[in-house]
Amino acid sequence: MLEKTWKTIDGTVIPDLLSKIREVMAEPDREIHIGSDSQQAGKFTEYVTVIVLLQKGKGGRAFYIREKVSRVKSLRERLMREVWMSVNVGLELNAHMPETVGLTVHVDANPNLKFRSSDHVKELTAMVVSQGFKTLLKPDSWAASHLADHVVKHKVLGL
C-alpha cells in the first residue's frame, strides 16, 4: 500500500513516501499514528487511510491515500476493512522503521453501547493488538474519527 499514490492534506502528491517518513522520523520525539475512515456514496464505499507523524508538543505531518470500492453493506465489514487498511500500512511501515518507533492504530469505533460500532470493538481491537500495535478507540482515535473523516468527506484542498 505504501507504493500507491499518497498525498499531503493540501493535496500535494508525495512521490516517495518512505523517504519522506524516514526524513521526518529522524527528528526527536516522533510518533506514528494511523487511522482509516469510510463513507458510503451511491454504489460505492470510499476509504481513506491517514498516516500522521506527530512530534510531541509541536504538531505533525499527515499523508493520506484514498480507495473506492463497490458499496459495502455491512457495518462490521466496513469497520473491519478500515482497521485492516490501517494495520496493513502499519505492518509495511514497521518493516522500514527502527524498533524504537512507536506506532498507534486509531479505530473509528465507539465502546459506548449506545453506538452500533460498539458491537465490534473487541474484534477490531484484537485485530490491531494481535499485530503488535497500540490502539486507540473513540473518543481518543483522532486520526480516524477526525482527520481521515475530514479527508473522506472531501474537505481537502486539491480535490
GIGI-V218548 format. One record per residue. N is the residue number from 1. SS is DSSP state (H for helix, E for strand, L for the rest). Layout:
n={N/N}
ss={SS/SS}
//
This chain:
n={1/2/3/4/5/6/7/8/9/10/11/12/13/14/15/16/17/18/19/20/21/22/23/24/25/26/27/28/29/30/31/32/33/34/35/36/37/38/39/40/41/42/43/44/45/46/47/48/49/50/51/52/53/54/55/56/57/58/59/60/61/62/63/64/65/66/67/68/69/70/71/72/73/74/75/76/77/78/79/80/81/82/83/84/85/86/87/88/89/90/91/92/93/94/95/96/97/98/99/100/101/102/103/104/105/106/107/108/109/110/111/112/113/114/115/116/117/118/119/120/121/122/123/124/125/126/127/128/129/130/131/132/133/134/135/136/137/138/139/140/141/142/143/144/145/146/147/148/149/150/151/152/153/154/155/156/157/158/159}
ss={L/L/L/L/L/E/E/E/L/L/L/L/E/E/L/L/H/H/H/H/H/H/H/H/H/L/L/L/L/E/E/E/E/E/E/E/E/E/E/E/E/L/L/E/E/E/E/E/E/E/E/E/E/E/E/L/L/L/E/E/E/E/E/E/E/E/E/E/E/E/L/L/L/L/H/H/H/H/H/H/H/H/H/H/H/H/H/H/H/H/H/H/H/H/L/L/L/L/L/L/L/L/E/E/E/E/E/E/E/E/L/L/L/L/L/H/H/H/H/H/H/H/H/H/H/H/H/H/H/L/L/L/L/E/E/E/E/E/L/L/L/H/H/H/H/H/H/H/H/H/H/H/L/L/L/L/L/L/L}
//
